[in-house]
Amino acid sequence: MEDEPTNQPESRSRTNLTLALAVLPVPLYYLPVAGIPLALASAAAATFRLWRSTPWPRSEKRLATTLIFAPALILPLVWLLLGTITLTGSLIAAETALVPPVIGAARLALTAARLRRHHR
């Protein structure tokens, strides 16, 4: 089946690197000046690592990619809906934007753990 992982799981350190890169963009968005470019670079690096890794099925990769880049849309959308960029608005946006990448990383971690158990 095309959507199933077919290879051995990658090392835990490689998996952890991919997962760390997947959640790193959200705090980076809040760095002054360089935050947005660094966040997008981290999201791109996570996506690159993800798609170069063979263990995860394509459906998981597609969903994770969407979730990794979700903060790039969520943060400005929340600020737009609130009408201003205030400290409270920024905190609400940060709380909201953190959820999708964490969900994506958790799903990837579960898939990697399941694959490791299967190949013991």
C-alpha positions in Angstrom: 0.0 0.0 0.0 1.5 3.4 -1.1 0.5 5.2 2.1 2.1 2.8 4.5 5.7 3.3 5.8 7.8 0.6 4.2 11.3 1.2 5.6 13.1 0.8 8.8 12.6 3.6 11.3 15.2 6.3 11.3 17.3 6.8 14.4 15.8 8.5 17.5 18.1 11.4 17.1 17.0 12.1 13.5 13.4 11.7 14.6 13.9 14.1 17.5 15.6 16.6 15.2 12.6 16.6 12.8 10.2 16.9 15.8 12.2 19.8 17.3 12.3 21.7 14.0 8.5 21.1 13.6 7.7 23.0 16.9 10.5 25.6 16.8 8.8 28.1 14.4 6.2 29.3 17.0 8.6 30.8 19.5 10.8 32.1 16.7 7.9 34.2 15.4 8.2 36.4 18.4 11.9 37.3 18.1 12.2 41.0 17.0 13.3 41.6 13.4 14.7 38.2 12.5 11.9 36.1 14.0 9.7 35.6 11.0 12.5 34.6 8.6 14.0 32.3 11.3 10.6 30.7 11.9 9.9 30.1 8.2 13.5 28.7 7.8 12.8 26.3 10.7 9.5 25.2 9.2 11.1 24.7 5.9 13.9 22.7 7.5 11.4 20.5 9.3 9.4 20.0 6.1 12.6 19.1 4.2 13.7 16.6 6.9 10.2 15.2 7.0 9.9 14.6 3.3 13.4 13.1 3.1 12.6 10.6 5.8 11.2 7.3 4.6 9.4 6.0 7.6 6.4 8.3 7.6 3.5 7.7 5.2 2.7 10.4 2.7 -0.6 11.2 4.3 1.2 11.8 7.6 3.7 14.0 5.8 1.0 16.1 4.1 -0.8 16.7 7.4 2.4 17.5 9.3 3.5 19.9 6.6 0.2 21.7 6.9 0.4 21.8 10.7 4.0 23.0 10.7 3.2 26.0 8.5 -0.1 26.8 10.2 1.4 29.4 12.5 2.3 31.5 9.5 -1.4 31.9 8.8 -2.8 31.7 12.3 -0.7 34.5 13.8 -1.7 37.2 11.3 -5.3 36.0 11.2 -5.7 36.2 15.0 -4.2 39.7 15.0 -6.5 40.7 12.2 -9.5 39.4 14.0 -8.5 41.2 17.2 -8.0 44.4 15.2 -4.6 45.2 16.8 -1.3 43.7 17.9 -1.4 44.1 21.7 0.3 42.0 24.4 -3.0 40.2 25.1 -3.6 39.7 21.4 0.0 38.4 20.9 -0.5 35.9 23.8 -3.8 34.7 22.4 -2.2 34.3 18.9 0.8 32.5 20.4 -1.4 30.0 22.3 -3.5 29.4 19.2 -0.6 29.1 16.8 1.3 26.7 19.0 -1.4 24.0 18.8 -1.1 22.8 15.2 2.7 22.2 15.1 2.5 20.4 18.5 -0.3 18.2 17.2 1.8 17.5 14.0 4.9 16.6 16.0 2.9 14.4 18.4 1.4 12.5 15.5 4.8 12.0 13.9 6.2 10.9 17.2 3.4 8.3 17.6 4.0 7.0 14.1 7.7 6.7 14.6 7.2 4.9 17.9 4.7 2.5 16.3 7.2 1.8 13.5 10.0 1.1 16.0 7.8 -1.4 18.0 6.9 -3.1 14.7 10.5 -3.5 13.6 12.0 -4.8 16.9 
